[in-house]
Amino acid sequence: MGFVRGIGPMELIIILVIVMIIFGVGRLTEIGSVLGRSIREFRNSVQGDDSTASENESEDGSSKQKVGPGNQQ
């Protein structure tokens, strides 16, 4: 990856401006949050930490709803 060494701060600013022109500022924040969530899920799956799936499903495979302070029944 020798081409990465030539990228400096000025090139990064130019790339960021081009991306902002193409996608827009509002869409850029949405893309960033989706990308961050995807990376987090990928890391969890690689580490074997599947806590979100185990919290949402019981042993028989049916979904269960958590009851918390905001959604008491």
QUIRA-V213986 format. One record per helix or strand of 3 or more residues. SS is the DSSP state (H for helix, E for strand). FROM is the first residue (numbers start at 1). TO is the last residue. Records with the same first field share a line. If there is no record, write none. Layout:
SS->FROM-TO, FROM-TO
This chain:
H->2-6, 9-23, 25-47, 51-56
